[in-house]
Amino acid sequence: MDPIIVFSVLGGLILVLLFVGAPIRPLRWIGQLFIKVIIGALLLFFVNTFGTSFDLHIPINLITSSISGILGIPGLAALIVIKTMII
């Protein structure tokens, strides 16, 4: 085979991989963020379920779910502290 053809095919494959692989990364990031928000909503659900005996209720919405999902347990603890300080 001619070296020009080999390099052209390899260059074409690299370009195809760059164009196909580039849009996948932001979608993966958005998917992981969406899963974290869902996990945050589940954490808030459990806090509300077990917090009824302590008269603790944190509303489940996009903001509180995002805070508890992205920050995890410290974010959930911060929401609980903010809720107890306000009331």
All heavy atoms as an XYZ file, in Angstrom:
660
protein
N       0.830     -1.180      0.000
C       0.000      0.000      0.000
C       0.871      1.239      0.000
O       1.923      1.261      0.617
C      -0.887      0.017      1.244
C      -2.288     -0.380      0.991
S      -3.269      0.155      2.389
C      -4.682     -0.782      2.084
N       0.349      2.234     -0.584
C       1.052      3.498     -0.659
C       0.983      4.207      0.707
O      -0.068      4.235      1.346
C       0.383      4.340     -1.752
C       1.212      5.546     -2.130
O       2.442      5.491     -1.968
O       0.603      6.536     -2.586
N       2.095      4.770      1.207
C       2.087      5.430      2.513
C       1.119      6.602      2.591
O       0.577      6.902      3.659
C       3.524      5.909      2.700
C       4.348      5.122      1.762
C       3.444      4.702      0.646
N       0.854      7.244      1.477
C      -0.080      8.375      1.482
C      -1.487      7.890      1.811
O      -2.214      8.526      2.586
C      -0.046      9.107      0.114
C       1.332      9.743     -0.079
C      -1.157     10.137      0.032
C       1.529     10.386     -1.414
N      -1.872      6.739      1.284
C      -3.188      6.178      1.559
C      -3.296      5.774      3.024
O      -4.315      6.027      3.692
C      -3.478      4.987      0.616
C      -3.557      5.465     -0.829
C      -4.766      4.284      1.008
C      -3.684      4.363     -1.837
N      -2.255      5.155      3.561
C      -2.265      4.722      4.972
C      -2.402      5.918      5.898
O      -3.238      5.924      6.820
C      -0.982      3.913      5.288
C      -0.896      3.620      6.783
C      -0.939      2.635      4.484
N      -1.622      6.963      5.652
C      -1.698      8.153      6.500
C      -3.034      8.878      6.322
O      -3.575      9.438      7.279
C      -0.532      9.095      6.224
C       0.769      8.599      6.795
C       1.868      8.415      5.973
C       0.893      8.318      8.141
C       3.070      7.952      6.477
C       2.083      7.864      8.665
C       3.177      7.674      7.838
N      -3.579      8.852      5.132
C      -4.881      9.477      4.898
C      -5.978      8.739      5.649
O      -6.854      9.356      6.271
C      -5.213      9.489      3.413
O      -4.276     10.257      2.706
N      -5.942      7.405      5.606
C      -6.940      6.609      6.319
C      -6.805      6.815      7.826
O      -7.804      6.999      8.541
C      -6.812      5.113      5.940
C      -7.660      4.246      6.864
C      -7.205      4.901      4.491
N      -5.575      6.787      8.351
C      -5.361      7.015      9.787
C      -5.797      8.420     10.203
O      -6.419      8.598     11.254
C      -3.899      6.785     10.146
C      -3.418      5.330     10.146
C      -1.930      5.267     10.417
C      -4.181      4.523     11.155
N      -5.489      9.414      9.396
C      -5.924     10.781      9.686
C      -7.439     10.903      9.667
O      -8.030     11.585     10.504
N      -8.069     10.241      8.721
C      -9.537     10.249      8.646
C     -10.164      9.579      9.856
O     -11.160     10.060     10.407
N      -9.575      8.458     10.292
C     -10.083      7.780     11.487
C      -9.934      8.653     12.730
O     -10.829      8.694     13.580
C      -9.361      6.438     11.690
C      -9.766      5.319     10.748
C      -8.875      4.099     10.974
C     -11.212      4.954     10.968
N      -8.834      9.348     12.841
C      -8.625     10.238     13.988
C      -9.657     11.370     13.975
O     -10.226     11.712     15.015
C      -7.186     10.775     13.994
C      -6.212      9.644     14.352
C      -7.031     11.940     14.963
C      -4.757     10.003     14.211
N      -9.917     11.937     12.814
C     -10.921     13.005     12.715
C     -12.320     12.493     13.055
O     -13.089     13.171     13.748
C     -10.909     13.617     11.319
C      -9.729     14.534     11.003
C      -9.784     14.973      9.540
C      -9.754     15.741     11.911
N     -12.647     11.299     12.584
C     -13.959     10.728     12.899
C     -14.084     10.500     14.402
O     -15.119     10.810     15.008
C     -14.179      9.418     12.111
C     -15.372      8.644     12.649
C     -14.373      9.716     10.640
N     -13.043      9.969     15.031
C     -13.087      9.739     16.479
C     -13.191     11.053     17.258
O     -13.861     11.121     18.287
C     -11.858      8.947     16.925
C     -11.845      7.480     16.532
C     -10.512      6.842     16.922
C     -12.990      6.740     17.176
N     -12.530     12.092     16.776
C     -12.634     13.391     17.454
C     -14.039     13.961     17.350
O     -14.570     14.517     18.324
C     -11.620     14.374     16.863
C     -10.162     14.173     17.269
C      -9.274     15.140     16.498
C      -9.999     14.393     18.755
N     -14.655     13.845     16.184
C     -15.998     14.408     16.015
C     -17.064     13.565     16.683
O     -18.076     14.085     17.151
C     -16.322     14.597     14.531
C     -15.611     15.755     13.922
C     -14.758     15.575     12.856
C     -15.785     17.031     14.422
C     -14.098     16.646     12.285
C     -15.126     18.116     13.865
C     -14.268     17.925     12.790
N     -16.881     12.258     16.745
C     -17.863     11.389     17.382
C     -17.671     11.392     18.901
O     -18.640     11.403     19.654
C     -17.760      9.948     16.827
C     -18.610      8.991     17.614
C     -18.154      9.946     15.367
N     -16.451     11.398     19.367
C     -16.181     11.331     20.801
C     -16.400     12.635     21.524
O     -16.677     12.649     22.726
N     -16.308     13.759     20.857
C     -16.455     15.059     21.517
C     -17.855     15.293     22.060
O     -17.994     15.767     23.177
C     -16.038     16.166     20.558
N     -18.935     15.000     21.339
C     -20.265     15.253     21.906
C     -20.646     14.298     23.035
O     -21.558     14.580     23.789
C     -21.205     15.056     20.725
C     -20.371     15.154     19.514
C     -19.014     14.694     19.918
N     -19.975     13.195     23.171
C     -20.339     12.223     24.193
C     -19.950     12.714     25.591
O     -20.672     12.475     26.549
C     -19.699     10.854     23.877
C     -20.330     10.290     22.610
C     -19.862      9.884     25.015
C     -19.701      9.018     22.127
N     -18.856     13.428     25.737
C     -18.397     13.874     27.051
C     -19.384     14.794     27.755
O     -19.686     14.579     28.922
C     -17.030     14.529     26.947
C     -15.943     13.519     26.712
C     -14.587     14.142     26.780
N     -13.572     13.135     26.519
C     -12.320     13.396     26.333
N     -11.896     14.639     26.374
N     -11.455     12.437     26.106
N     -19.917     15.832     27.115
C     -20.902     16.663     27.824
C     -22.170     15.890     28.189
O     -22.754     16.130     29.237
C     -21.227     17.781     26.834
C     -20.073     17.830     25.921
C     -19.556     16.432     25.835
N     -22.580     14.955     27.346
C     -23.753     14.152     27.662
C     -23.499     13.270     28.875
O     -24.395     13.075     29.702
C     -24.164     13.307     26.462
C     -24.669     14.073     25.243
C     -24.977     13.120     24.104
C     -25.897     14.890     25.604
N     -22.309     12.744     29.003
C     -21.967     11.937     30.161
C     -21.992     12.791     31.422
O     -22.510     12.377     32.449
C     -20.584     11.305     29.982
C     -20.221     10.391     31.137
C     -18.827      9.829     31.016
N     -18.647      9.153     29.731
C     -17.478      8.848     29.227
N     -16.378      9.156     29.877
N     -17.383      8.243     28.070
N     -21.478     14.021     31.331
C     -21.458     14.933     32.474
C     -22.874     15.315     32.886
O     -23.195     15.347     34.072
C     -20.643     16.165     32.105
C     -20.454     17.113     33.219
C     -19.594     16.975     34.265
C     -21.142     18.345     33.421
N     -19.703     18.052     35.103
C     -20.646     18.906     34.608
C     -22.122     19.017     32.718
C     -21.105     20.113     35.095
C     -22.569     20.228     33.213
C     -22.062     20.750     34.382
N     -23.737     15.585     31.919
C     -25.126     15.924     32.210
C     -25.847     14.730     32.822
O     -26.638     14.882     33.759
C     -25.839     16.422     30.930
C     -25.273     17.778     30.525
C     -27.341     16.511     31.127
C     -25.731     18.254     29.169
N     -25.572     13.545     32.337
C     -26.171     12.335     32.897
C     -25.749     12.099     34.333
O     -26.577     11.738     35.183
N     -24.472     12.295     34.635
C     -24.007     12.127     36.008
C     -24.623     13.167     36.929
O     -24.991     12.863     38.066
C     -22.483     12.225     36.059
C     -21.793     11.026     35.465
C     -20.279     11.200     35.425
O     -19.764     12.280     35.673
N     -19.575     10.130     35.092
N     -24.768     14.391     36.457
C     -25.404     15.445     37.249
C     -26.870     15.110     37.510
O     -27.370     15.295     38.626
C     -25.280     16.784     36.532
C     -25.766     18.006     37.286
C     -24.892     18.245     38.514
C     -25.731     19.220     36.379
N     -27.561     14.591     36.516
C     -28.960     14.203     36.665
C     -29.109     13.080     37.693
O     -30.024     13.110     38.529
C     -29.515     13.773     35.306
C     -30.968     13.417     35.321
C     -31.922     14.388     35.503
C     -31.370     12.105     35.145
C     -33.268     14.060     35.518
C     -32.703     11.768     35.155
C     -33.660     12.743     35.346
N     -28.207     12.113     37.669
C     -28.252     11.020     38.636
C     -27.993     11.539     40.041
O     -28.642     11.117     41.006
C     -27.250      9.915     38.240
C     -27.747      9.198     36.995
C     -27.023      8.927     39.373
C     -26.769      8.228     36.398
N     -27.064     12.490     40.194
C     -26.796     13.063     41.515
C     -27.998     13.826     42.052
O     -28.281     13.775     43.250
C     -25.572     13.975     41.462
C     -24.281     13.208     41.339
C     -23.091     14.128     41.373
C     -21.815     13.322     41.268
N     -20.638     14.143     41.465
N     -28.719     14.517     41.194
C     -29.928     15.232     41.627
C     -30.988     14.240     42.086
O     -31.669     14.467     43.095
C     -30.446     16.153     40.502
C     -31.817     16.698     40.822
C     -29.470     17.289     40.269
N     -31.127     13.128     41.391
C     -32.088     12.101     41.797
C     -31.686     11.494     43.137
O     -32.533     11.275     44.016
C     -32.224     11.025     40.705
C     -32.913     11.611     39.482
C     -32.985      9.814     41.210
C     -32.963     10.697     38.299
N     -30.397     11.222     43.331
C     -29.924     10.694     44.610
C     -30.167     11.709     45.720
O     -30.560     11.345     46.837
C     -28.437     10.301     44.513
C     -28.290      9.062     43.620
C     -27.843     10.047     45.884
C     -26.873      8.706     43.286
N     -29.976     12.985     45.436
C     -30.265     14.031     46.414
C     -31.734     14.054     46.795
O     -32.081     14.242     47.965
N     -32.620     13.863     45.825
C     -34.055     13.820     46.118
C     -34.389     12.615     46.989
O     -35.213     12.717     47.908
C     -34.851     13.778     44.821
N     -33.735     11.489     46.727
C     -33.954     10.308     47.572
C     -33.447     10.540     48.997
O     -34.098     10.135     49.970
C     -33.273      9.081     46.962
C     -33.939      8.508     45.723
C     -33.082      7.401     45.116
C     -35.308      7.972     46.068
N     -32.293     11.189     49.132
C     -31.786     11.512     50.472
C     -32.758     12.428     51.213
O     -33.025     12.227     52.408
C     -30.410     12.177     50.377
C     -29.229     11.296     50.024
C     -27.985     12.151     49.796
C     -28.973     10.287     51.114
N     -33.296     13.412     50.524
C     -34.269     14.302     51.152
C     -35.548     13.559     51.521
O     -36.159     13.832     52.562
C     -34.585     15.466     50.222
C     -33.505     16.522     50.095
C     -33.860     17.508     49.004
C     -33.289     17.229     51.400
N     -35.943     12.619     50.702
C     -37.117     11.813     51.023
C     -36.908     11.033     52.318
O     -37.796     10.991     53.178
C     -37.438     10.859     49.871
C     -38.547      9.896     50.175
C     -39.856     10.335     50.189
C     -38.277      8.574     50.458
C     -40.886      9.453     50.471
C     -39.283      7.694     50.755
C     -40.609      8.124     50.759
N     -35.720     10.425     52.466
C     -35.447      9.673     53.684
C     -35.350     10.584     54.906
O     -35.808     10.234     55.986
C     -34.181      8.834     53.536
C     -34.362      7.640     52.645
C     -33.535      7.456     51.552
C     -35.359      6.718     52.867
C     -33.704      6.366     50.717
C     -35.548      5.626     52.048
C     -34.711      5.451     50.963
N     -34.775     11.768     54.733
C     -34.716     12.728     55.842
C     -36.123     13.157     56.237
O     -36.440     13.250     57.429
C     -33.840     13.944     55.465
C     -34.050     15.095     56.426
C     -32.382     13.557     55.439
N     -36.976     13.396     55.255
C     -38.351     13.782     55.567
C     -39.124     12.639     56.209
O     -39.965     12.862     57.076
C     -39.069     14.274     54.312
C     -38.565     15.616     53.855
O     -38.019     16.375     54.635
N     -38.752     15.905     52.587
N     -38.842     11.403     55.792
C     -39.528     10.252     56.365
C     -39.137     10.057     57.830
O     -39.998      9.876     58.695
C     -39.193      8.980     55.565
O     -39.589      9.173     54.208
C     -39.910      7.783     56.137
N     -37.835     10.100     58.106
C     -37.378      9.894     59.478
C     -37.431     11.173     60.310
O     -37.402     11.120     61.530
C     -35.954      9.330     59.485
C     -35.869      7.957     58.875
C     -35.103      7.744     57.746
C     -36.563      6.898     59.412
C     -35.024      6.489     57.170
C     -36.503      5.644     58.850
C     -35.731      5.428     57.728
N     -37.533     12.309     59.669
C     -37.561     13.577     60.386
C     -38.935     13.978     60.873
O     -39.064     14.976     61.593
N     -39.968     13.236     60.496
C     -41.313     13.588     60.954
C     -41.435     13.474     62.460
O     -42.182     14.236     63.080
C     -42.374     12.700     60.277
O     -42.053     11.332     60.504
C     -42.445     12.988     58.796
N     -40.710     12.557     63.069
C     -40.766     12.426     64.533
C     -40.048     13.590     65.225
O     -40.308     13.858     66.397
C     -40.146     11.096     64.969
O     -38.800     11.031     64.559
N     -39.162     14.275     64.524
C     -38.444     15.432     65.077
C     -39.007     16.753     64.560
O     -38.408     17.803     64.759
C     -36.952     15.362     64.726
C     -36.278     14.116     65.211
C     -35.834     13.172     64.310
C     -36.106     13.891     66.567
C     -35.203     12.020     64.740
C     -35.481     12.744     67.009
C     -35.034     11.805     66.103
N     -40.155     16.690     63.885
C     -40.792     17.857     63.276
C     -39.838     18.560     62.302
O     -39.647     19.775     62.347
C     -41.284     18.821     64.353
C     -42.285     19.820     63.810
O     -42.995     19.466     62.853
O     -42.343     20.946     64.332
N     -39.225     17.762     61.443
C     -38.277     18.273     60.452
C     -38.792     17.933     59.062
O     -39.072     16.764     58.757
C     -36.890     17.653     60.656
C     -35.817     18.038     59.657
C     -35.433     19.498     59.843
C     -34.604     17.158     59.818
N     -38.949     18.952     58.238
C     -39.392     18.751     56.858
C     -38.616     19.704     55.955
O     -38.646     20.914     56.149
C     -40.889     19.015     56.705
C     -41.354     18.935     55.292
N     -41.509     17.735     54.633
C     -41.672     19.896     54.400
C     -41.911     17.976     53.395
N     -42.014     19.286     53.231
N     -37.914     19.141     54.997
C     -37.190     19.937     53.994
C     -37.882     19.696     52.661
O     -38.019     18.553     52.226
C     -35.709     19.525     53.914
C     -35.029     19.750     55.257
C     -34.999     20.299     52.826
C     -33.621     19.236     55.324
N     -38.341     20.755     52.015
C     -39.053     20.553     50.737
C     -38.134     19.949     49.679
O     -36.949     20.255     49.619
C     -39.506     21.957     50.350
C     -38.694     22.889     51.163
C     -38.242     22.152     52.372
N     -38.713     19.078     48.884
C     -37.959     18.437     47.802
C     -38.244     19.205     46.519
O     -39.335     19.133     45.971
C     -38.351     16.960     47.649
C     -38.083     16.208     48.939
C     -37.588     16.326     46.494
C     -38.581     14.783     48.931
N     -37.273     19.983     46.078
C     -37.366     20.692     44.812
C     -36.010     20.624     44.124
O     -35.097     19.960     44.610
C     -37.846     22.140     45.008
C     -37.003     22.900     45.986
O     -35.808     22.661     46.101
N     -37.620     23.827     46.700
N     -35.880     21.270     43.003
C     -34.651     21.171     42.209
C     -33.447     21.735     42.959
O     -32.361     21.150     42.916
C     -34.826     21.880     40.869
C     -33.659     21.775     39.898
C     -33.429     20.327     39.501
C     -33.894     22.620     38.670
N     -33.635     22.840     43.677
C     -32.513     23.474     44.371
C     -32.026     22.601     45.524
O     -30.828     22.325     45.641
C     -32.924     24.874     44.887
C     -33.396     25.758     43.744
C     -31.779     25.520     45.647
C     -32.353     26.049     42.698
N     -32.942     22.149     46.388
C     -32.520     21.346     47.535
C     -31.999     19.977     47.092
O     -31.054     19.454     47.684
C     -33.673     21.177     48.538
O     -34.795     20.590     47.880
C     -34.049     22.501     49.160
N     -32.600     19.411     46.054
C     -32.104     18.131     45.533
C     -30.711     18.287     44.932
O     -29.859     17.411     45.100
C     -33.050     17.582     44.476
O     -34.294     17.300     45.022
N     -30.469     19.405     44.260
C     -29.141     19.643     43.682
C     -28.098     19.825     44.775
O     -26.988     19.298     44.680
C     -29.165     20.871     42.786
O     -30.039     20.682     41.716
N     -28.448     20.582     45.813
C     -27.494     20.809     46.906
C     -27.155     19.502     47.602
O     -25.987     19.180     47.819
C     -28.059     21.837     47.900
C     -28.083     23.220     47.254
C     -27.239     21.863     49.197
C     -28.805     24.264     48.069
N     -28.169     18.716     47.946
C     -27.902     17.468     48.654
C     -27.282     16.411     47.744
O     -26.541     15.552     48.216
C     -29.173     16.931     49.297
O     -30.119     16.590     48.317
N     -27.558     16.467     46.448
C     -26.988     15.481     45.530
C     -25.551     15.775     45.174
O     -24.708     14.884     45.149
N     -25.243     17.038     44.908
C     -23.891     17.388     44.490
C     -22.943     17.414     45.678
O     -21.822     16.908     45.616
C     -23.894     18.737     43.743
C     -24.638     18.580     42.418
C     -22.480     19.231     43.485
C     -24.899     19.869     41.689
N     -23.401     17.992     46.802
C     -22.529     18.095     47.970
C     -22.559     16.857     48.853
O     -21.700     16.696     49.707
C     -22.912     19.332     48.793
C     -22.734     20.671     48.083
C     -23.203     21.790     48.986
C     -21.299     20.879     47.664
N     -23.567     16.017     48.694
C     -23.640     14.777     49.450
C     -24.129     14.995     50.875
O     -24.962     15.859     51.152
N     -23.592     14.207     51.798
C     -23.999     14.260     53.203
C     -23.714     15.635     53.819
O     -24.566     16.148     54.558
C     -23.311     13.130     54.006
C     -23.666     11.753     53.418
C     -23.679     13.205     55.473
C     -25.130     11.400     53.498
N     -22.567     16.274     53.572
C     -22.379     17.623     54.124
C     -23.416     18.631     53.620
O     -23.859     19.497     54.376
C     -20.978     18.013     53.662
C     -20.278     16.732     53.438
C     -21.331     15.786     52.948
N     -23.821     18.528     52.388
C     -24.856     19.407     51.861
C     -26.200     19.150     52.519
O     -26.948     20.079     52.824
N     -26.494     17.874     52.768
C     -27.730     17.521     53.450
C     -27.708     18.031     54.884
O     -28.704     18.570     55.373
C     -27.922     16.008     53.414
C     -29.239     15.468     53.908
C     -30.370     15.982     53.043
C     -29.217     13.964     53.903
N     -26.566     17.890     55.546
C     -26.427     18.412     56.909
C     -26.567     19.937     56.920
O     -27.188     20.503     57.829
C     -25.084     17.994     57.493
N     -26.032     20.603     55.915
C     -26.160     22.058     55.831
C     -27.622     22.459     55.645
O     -28.081     23.437     56.252
C     -25.315     22.597     54.681
N     -28.363     21.723     54.837
C     -29.780     22.018     54.669
C     -30.543     21.834     55.972
O     -31.434     22.630     56.307
C     -30.384     21.136     53.573
C     -30.004     21.465     52.142
C     -30.534     20.393     51.194
C     -30.545     22.814     51.750
N     -30.192     20.794     56.722
C     -30.854     20.555     58.008
C     -30.527     21.675     58.990
O     -31.406     22.179     59.695
C     -30.457     19.172     58.564
C     -31.049     18.079     57.679
C     -30.911     19.007     60.006
C     -30.552     16.688     57.975
N     -29.259     22.086     59.036
C     -28.865     23.176     59.944
C     -29.555     24.472     59.542
O     -30.053     25.213     60.406
C     -27.327     23.334     59.948
C     -26.910     24.625     60.619
C     -26.682     22.140     60.617
N     -29.610     24.756     58.267
C     -30.279     25.992     57.805
C     -31.761     25.935     58.160
O     -32.333     26.922     58.621
C     -30.077     26.157     56.281
C     -28.625     26.512     55.996
C     -31.005     27.222     55.725
C     -28.271     26.443     54.527
N     -32.385     24.782     57.997
C     -33.804     24.645     58.330
C     -34.049     24.831     59.821
O     -34.996     25.509     60.213
C     -34.296     23.270     57.868
C     -35.729     22.976     58.183
C     -36.649     23.822     57.365
C     -38.089     23.372     57.629
N     -39.022     24.124     56.843
N     -33.179     24.275     60.653
C     -33.383     24.408     62.106
C     -33.060     25.824     62.582
O     -33.647     26.287     63.556
C     -32.532     23.396     62.882
O     -31.160     23.536     62.504
C     -32.995     21.983     62.609
N     -32.152     26.518     61.942
C     -31.817     27.890     62.341
C     -32.908     28.876     61.930
O     -33.132     29.863     62.615
C     -30.491     28.328     61.726
C     -29.298     27.615     62.264
S     -29.114     28.019     63.983
C     -27.720     27.049     64.388
N     -33.557     28.630     60.821
C     -34.602     29.543     60.357
C     -35.860     29.402     61.226
O     -36.480     30.395     61.571
C     -34.926     29.285     58.878
C     -33.769     29.732     58.015
C     -36.201     29.990     58.462
C     -33.938     29.447     56.554
N     -36.196     28.204     61.607
C     -37.437     27.991     62.390
C     -37.116     27.863     63.850
O     -36.283     27.431     64.414
C     -38.204     26.759     61.875
C     -38.693     27.074     60.480
C     -39.315     26.408     62.800
C     -39.461     25.957     59.840
